[in-house]
Amino acid sequence: MHIMHVLGGFGHGGAEMGVVRLINKNTDPSVRHSVCSFGSDVSMAQFLPADAECYSLEIKGRNVLAFRSLHRLLKKTRTTLVHVNNLAPWFDAALAAKIAGIPCIQTFHGVENFLISNSSVKKLVYRSAHKMTRTVTAVSQAAASLLHTISGIPLESIVVIPNGIDTDDFSPVENADRKRLLRKESGLPETNLIFGCVAALRPVKNHEGMIRSFARASREYGRSNENNPLPLLVLIGTGPLEPDLKQLAKDLACDDLVIFTGQQSGASVRKLLRSLDVFVLNSHTEGLSYALLEAMASGLPSVVTSVGSNPELVQHGSEGLLVRPGDEVDLTACFGSILENPKSLASMALNARRKSMTYSFSQMNAAYACLYQAATIA
């Protein structure tokens, strides 16, 4: 079986990393995986195994003939199943697969643009894609409900396969001495309270609001206590907003407290997560965030917006704190409550790890394997 994973782009992001991990964890020698990006960004290809090909169609913007290029690639590579991710490439991927006479599966992770368009034309396109697709999946119940709202596709026709993580790969730090050593190896101070975020520096993640809220909280709470070292905010990832965000930190006079690590390898991300005290995700929208699951598995309490599946993962005061999306006053207050009472983190850390254990990568992998087999047999 040859599965072609199709995405609008294969740059740094949660859905893209999910595809990488699904491919890397493949243990079935009869299954071969490839990736096709409609756009030119294939920077995530560096994380694929050597035997997984990555292709780019080099398509810029909307192209009504995009399906033709993909169809040629499917025939050339003798693909037997198409697994398309998210909405942008769905219609073209489903049409190319139909012409090629092979099944198509869709997985909806969430939306990049939080100003969702519900135009009748788009709904018609999505419903047409649905008719050409063998199975439509979503990464959470919240994502399934959102897809139903956007597309008009019956909710009962959407199969929910929750994202899963390897909780052996992501695990809590053993003790305080080990955390200090990890921080030293990563170039981080050993005793500061450190907040951190793993996310591409794109508008939907709202790092801008995070930095403004953190700067305000550090002035009002962190700098007011001279007996404690200043809190830090570590931003792990890269993206188009990086220069603007660095300038914002300077303008707010908190550039000494905000650390930009750039893009990191998987091993470095795991080490950095275990070095943090609190995870922060200030997104406008989410599906079921891999980054949040990995942080929780690493024993981190989280401050997250109440969007997508975040409230399913984090109950306010249990696994972390929930804030209203786009509400910088609310986020500042959450930062402040932690800075004033860091002892509250210990119980939330235990609860976060416990909750993450219910999101198993092996279960997710098995569910997709069953879908692949059923689609090619039918």
C-alpha positions as CSV (number, residue, x, y, z in Angstrom):
1,M,0.0,0.0,0.0
2,H,1.3,3.5,-0.9
3,I,-0.3,6.3,1.0
4,M,0.1,9.9,-0.2
5,H,-0.5,12.5,2.6
6,V,-1.6,15.7,1.0
7,L,-1.4,19.1,2.7
8,G,-1.8,22.7,1.6
9,G,1.8,23.3,2.8
10,F,4.4,21.2,4.7
11,G,5.9,24.0,6.8
12,H,6.1,24.0,10.6
13,G,2.7,23.4,12.3
14,G,0.7,21.0,14.4
15,A,-1.1,19.1,11.5
16,E,2.2,18.8,9.7
17,M,4.0,17.4,12.7
18,G,1.1,15.0,13.2
19,V,1.7,13.7,9.7
20,V,5.5,13.4,10.4
21,R,4.9,11.3,13.5
22,L,2.3,9.1,11.9
23,I,4.8,8.3,9.2
24,N,7.8,7.9,11.5
25,K,5.9,5.5,13.8
26,N,4.9,3.2,10.9
27,T,6.0,-0.3,11.6
28,D,4.2,-2.1,8.7
29,P,6.7,-3.0,6.0
30,S,3.8,-3.4,3.5
31,V,2.9,0.3,3.9
32,R,4.8,3.1,2.2
33,H,4.2,6.8,3.0
34,S,4.8,9.9,0.9
35,V,3.9,13.6,1.4
36,C,2.7,16.1,-1.2
37,S,2.5,19.8,-0.5
38,F,0.5,22.0,-2.7
39,G,2.7,25.0,-1.8
40,S,6.5,25.3,-2.0
41,D,7.2,25.2,1.7
42,V,8.3,21.6,2.6
43,S,10.6,22.5,5.5
44,M,9.1,19.7,7.6
45,A,10.5,17.1,5.1
46,Q,13.8,17.1,7.1
47,F,11.9,15.2,9.9
48,L,10.7,12.4,7.6
49,P,12.4,9.0,7.4
50,A,14.8,8.5,4.5
51,D,12.4,6.2,2.6
52,A,9.5,8.7,2.7
53,E,9.4,10.9,-0.4
54,C,8.2,14.6,-0.2
55,Y,6.8,16.4,-3.2
56,S,5.8,20.0,-3.9
57,L,3.4,21.0,-6.6
58,E,4.7,24.6,-6.3
59,I,1.2,26.0,-6.5
60,K,0.7,29.7,-5.5
61,G,-2.8,30.7,-4.5
62,R,-5.9,29.2,-5.8
63,N,-5.5,27.2,-9.1
64,V,-8.5,25.5,-10.6
65,L,-6.2,23.0,-12.4
66,A,-4.3,21.9,-9.2
67,F,-6.0,18.5,-9.3
68,R,-4.4,17.7,-12.6
69,S,-0.8,18.1,-11.2
70,L,-1.7,16.0,-8.2
71,H,-3.4,13.3,-10.4
72,R,-0.2,13.0,-12.5
73,L,1.8,12.6,-9.3
74,L,-0.5,9.9,-7.9
75,K,-0.2,7.9,-11.1
76,K,3.5,8.4,-11.4
77,T,4.1,7.2,-7.8
78,R,1.5,4.4,-8.0
79,T,-0.3,5.8,-5.0
80,T,-3.1,3.5,-3.7
81,L,-4.7,5.9,-1.1
82,V,-4.8,9.6,-0.5
83,H,-4.9,11.0,3.0
84,V,-5.6,14.7,2.8
85,N,-5.3,17.1,5.8
86,N,-7.6,20.1,6.4
87,L,-9.8,22.0,4.0
88,A,-7.7,24.0,1.6
89,P,-6.5,21.0,-0.6
90,W,-9.5,18.8,0.1
91,F,-11.5,19.2,-3.1
92,D,-8.5,19.0,-5.4
93,A,-7.1,16.0,-3.6
94,A,-10.5,14.2,-3.6
95,L,-11.0,14.9,-7.3
96,A,-7.5,13.8,-8.2
97,A,-8.0,10.6,-6.3
98,K,-11.4,9.9,-7.9
99,I,-10.0,10.4,-11.4
100,A,-7.1,8.1,-10.4
101,G,-9.6,5.5,-9.2
102,I,-8.2,5.4,-5.6
103,P,-9.8,6.1,-2.3
104,C,-9.4,9.4,-0.4
105,I,-9.6,10.0,3.4
106,Q,-9.9,13.5,4.9
107,T,-8.7,14.6,8.4
108,F,-9.8,17.9,9.7
109,H,-7.4,19.4,12.3
110,G,-8.9,22.9,12.7
111,V,-8.9,26.2,10.9
112,E,-6.1,28.6,10.5
113,N,-8.3,31.7,10.0
114,F,-10.4,32.3,13.1
115,L,-12.7,34.5,11.0
116,I,-14.5,31.6,9.5
117,S,-16.3,32.1,6.2
118,N,-19.6,30.2,5.9
119,S,-20.3,31.2,2.3
120,S,-22.7,29.0,0.4
121,V,-20.1,28.5,-2.4
122,K,-17.5,27.1,0.0
123,K,-20.1,24.8,1.6
124,L,-21.0,23.5,-1.9
125,V,-17.3,22.8,-2.5
126,Y,-16.8,21.0,0.8
127,R,-20.0,18.9,0.3
128,S,-18.8,18.0,-3.2
129,A,-15.4,16.9,-1.8
130,H,-17.3,14.9,0.8
131,K,-19.1,12.9,-1.8
132,M,-15.8,12.0,-3.4
133,T,-14.2,11.0,0.0
134,R,-14.3,7.5,1.5
135,T,-14.1,8.7,5.1
136,V,-14.0,12.1,6.8
137,T,-12.3,12.3,10.2
138,A,-11.7,15.0,12.7
139,V,-9.1,15.1,15.5
140,S,-11.7,15.9,18.3
141,Q,-15.4,16.3,18.9
142,A,-14.9,20.0,18.9
143,A,-13.2,19.9,15.5
144,A,-16.0,17.6,14.1
145,S,-18.6,20.1,15.3
146,L,-16.7,23.0,13.7
147,L,-16.4,21.1,10.4
148,H,-20.1,20.4,10.4
149,T,-20.7,24.2,10.9
150,I,-18.3,25.2,8.2
151,S,-19.3,22.6,5.6
152,G,-22.8,21.5,6.4
153,I,-21.6,17.9,6.3
154,P,-23.7,15.7,8.7
155,L,-22.1,15.5,12.0
156,E,-22.8,11.7,12.2
157,S,-20.8,11.1,9.0
158,I,-17.6,12.5,10.7
159,V,-15.4,9.9,12.5
160,V,-13.5,11.3,15.5
161,I,-10.0,10.0,15.9
162,P,-8.3,12.0,18.7
163,N,-4.7,13.0,18.3
164,G,-2.4,10.8,20.3
165,I,1.1,11.2,21.7
166,D,3.9,8.9,23.0
167,T,3.9,9.5,26.7
168,D,7.2,7.7,27.0
169,D,8.8,10.2,24.6
170,F,7.2,13.1,26.6
171,S,7.5,12.6,30.3
172,P,8.0,14.8,33.4
173,V,11.4,15.7,34.7
174,E,12.5,13.4,37.5
175,N,13.4,16.0,40.1
176,A,14.6,19.6,40.7
177,D,18.3,18.7,40.3
178,R,17.6,17.1,36.9
179,K,15.6,20.2,35.8
180,R,18.5,22.5,36.8
181,L,20.8,20.4,34.7
182,L,18.5,20.4,31.7
183,R,18.2,24.2,31.9
184,K,22.0,24.5,32.1
185,E,22.4,22.4,29.0
186,S,19.8,24.5,27.2
187,G,21.3,27.8,28.3
188,L,18.4,28.7,30.5
189,P,18.7,30.2,34.1
190,E,18.4,27.6,36.8
191,T,16.0,29.3,39.3
192,N,13.6,31.5,37.4
193,L,10.0,30.7,36.9
194,I,9.8,29.9,33.2
195,F,6.7,30.0,31.0
196,G,7.0,28.6,27.5
197,C,5.1,28.0,24.2
198,V,5.7,25.6,21.4
199,A,4.0,27.0,18.3
200,A,4.7,28.4,14.8
201,L,5.0,32.2,15.0
202,R,1.8,32.8,13.0
203,P,-1.2,35.1,13.7
204,V,-3.6,32.4,14.7
205,K,-1.3,31.6,17.8
206,N,-1.5,35.2,19.0
207,H,2.0,35.4,20.4
208,E,1.5,39.2,20.2
209,G,-1.2,39.1,22.9
210,M,0.9,36.7,24.9
211,I,3.9,38.9,25.0
212,R,1.9,42.0,25.9
213,S,0.2,40.2,28.7
214,F,3.4,38.7,30.0
215,A,5.2,42.1,29.9
216,R,2.3,43.6,31.9
217,A,2.3,40.7,34.4
218,S,6.0,40.8,34.9
219,R,5.9,44.5,35.7
220,E,2.9,44.2,38.0
221,Y,3.8,40.9,39.7
222,G,7.3,39.6,38.8
223,R,9.4,42.8,39.2
224,S,7.6,43.8,42.4
225,N,9.2,41.0,44.4
226,E,12.9,41.6,44.6
227,N,13.5,38.4,46.4
228,N,12.5,36.3,43.4
229,P,14.3,36.1,40.0
230,L,12.3,37.6,37.2
231,P,10.0,35.3,35.2
232,L,10.9,34.3,31.7
233,L,8.9,33.5,28.6
234,V,10.5,31.0,26.1
235,L,9.0,30.9,22.6
236,I,9.9,27.7,20.8
237,G,9.4,27.8,17.0
238,T,9.7,30.1,14.1
239,G,7.5,31.7,11.6
240,P,6.8,34.9,9.6
241,L,6.0,37.0,12.6
242,E,9.4,36.4,14.3
243,P,10.9,39.8,13.5
244,D,7.7,41.7,14.5
245,L,7.5,39.8,17.8
246,K,11.1,40.5,18.7
247,Q,10.5,44.2,18.0
248,L,7.4,44.1,20.1
249,A,9.4,42.6,23.1
250,K,11.9,45.5,22.7
251,D,9.2,48.1,22.5
252,L,7.6,46.8,25.7
253,A,11.1,46.7,27.4
254,C,10.8,43.0,28.1
255,D,13.2,41.6,25.5
256,D,15.4,40.6,28.4
257,L,12.6,38.3,29.6
258,V,11.5,36.8,26.3
259,I,13.7,34.2,24.7
260,F,13.2,33.1,21.1
261,T,14.8,29.7,20.5
262,G,13.9,29.4,16.8
263,Q,13.0,26.0,15.3
264,Q,14.2,23.1,17.4
265,S,14.6,19.4,16.8
266,G,12.2,16.9,18.4
267,A,14.8,16.0,21.0
268,S,15.4,19.6,21.8
269,V,11.7,20.3,22.2
270,R,11.4,17.4,24.6
271,K,14.3,18.7,26.7
272,L,13.0,22.3,26.7
273,L,9.5,21.2,27.7
274,R,11.0,19.4,30.7
275,S,12.9,22.6,31.6
276,L,9.7,24.7,31.8
277,D,7.4,25.4,34.7
278,V,4.2,26.4,32.8
279,F,3.0,25.9,29.2
280,V,1.1,28.7,27.4
281,L,-1.0,28.5,24.3
282,N,-2.8,31.8,23.4
283,S,-4.4,30.6,20.1
284,H,-7.5,32.1,18.5
285,T,-8.5,28.6,17.3
286,E,-7.3,25.0,17.9
287,G,-8.3,21.5,17.0
288,L,-6.7,19.1,19.4
289,S,-3.3,20.6,20.0
290,Y,-0.3,18.2,19.8
291,A,1.8,20.8,21.5
292,L,-0.6,21.1,24.5
293,L,-0.8,17.3,24.8
294,E,3.0,17.0,24.8
295,A,3.4,19.7,27.4
296,M,0.8,18.0,29.6
297,A,2.6,14.7,29.2
298,S,5.8,16.5,30.2
299,G,4.1,17.3,33.5
300,L,3.4,21.0,32.8
301,P,0.3,22.9,34.0
302,S,-1.0,25.1,31.1
303,V,-2.5,28.5,30.6
304,V,-4.6,28.1,27.4
305,T,-7.4,29.8,25.6
306,S,-10.9,28.2,25.9
307,V,-11.1,27.3,22.2
308,G,-11.3,24.0,20.3
309,S,-10.5,21.0,22.5
310,N,-8.5,23.0,25.0
311,P,-11.3,22.9,27.6
312,E,-11.5,19.1,27.2
313,L,-7.9,18.9,28.1
314,V,-7.6,21.6,30.7
315,Q,-10.2,22.3,33.3
316,H,-9.7,25.6,35.0
317,G,-7.8,25.1,38.2
318,S,-7.2,21.4,37.6
319,E,-4.8,20.8,34.7
320,G,-4.1,24.5,34.4
321,L,-5.9,27.8,33.7
322,L,-8.3,28.7,30.9
323,V,-8.5,32.3,29.5
324,R,-10.9,33.9,27.1
325,P,-9.4,34.1,23.5
326,G,-8.1,37.5,22.7
327,D,-8.6,38.8,26.3
328,E,-5.2,40.2,27.4
329,V,-6.5,41.4,30.8
330,D,-7.6,37.8,31.6
331,L,-4.3,36.4,30.4
332,T,-2.4,38.9,32.4
333,A,-4.4,38.0,35.5
334,C,-3.6,34.3,35.0
335,F,0.1,35.0,34.6
336,G,-0.1,37.1,37.8
337,S,-1.9,34.5,39.8
338,I,0.9,32.0,39.1
339,L,3.6,34.5,39.9
340,E,1.9,35.2,43.2
341,N,1.3,31.6,44.0
342,P,3.7,29.3,42.2
343,K,3.0,26.5,44.8
344,S,-0.3,26.0,43.0
345,L,1.5,24.5,40.0
346,A,2.4,21.2,41.7
347,S,-1.1,19.6,41.8
348,M,-1.9,20.9,38.3
349,A,1.2,19.3,37.0
350,L,0.2,15.9,38.3
351,N,-3.3,16.3,36.9
352,A,-2.0,17.3,33.5
353,R,0.3,14.3,33.2
354,R,-2.6,12.0,34.3
355,K,-5.0,13.5,31.7
356,S,-2.4,13.2,28.9
357,M,-2.2,9.4,29.5
358,T,-5.7,9.0,28.0
359,Y,-4.5,10.3,24.6
360,S,-2.6,7.3,23.3
361,F,-0.6,7.4,20.1
362,S,-0.9,3.7,19.6
363,Q,-4.7,4.0,19.7
364,M,-4.6,6.8,17.1
365,N,-2.2,4.9,14.9
366,A,-4.3,1.7,15.1
367,A,-7.5,3.7,14.2
368,Y,-5.9,5.2,11.0
369,A,-4.4,1.8,10.1
370,C,-7.9,0.3,10.2
371,L,-9.3,3.1,8.0
372,Y,-6.5,2.6,5.5
373,Q,-7.2,-1.1,5.3
374,A,-10.9,-0.7,5.0
375,A,-10.6,2.0,2.3
376,T,-8.4,-0.1,0.1
377,I,-10.4,-3.3,0.5
378,A,-13.8,-1.7,-0.1
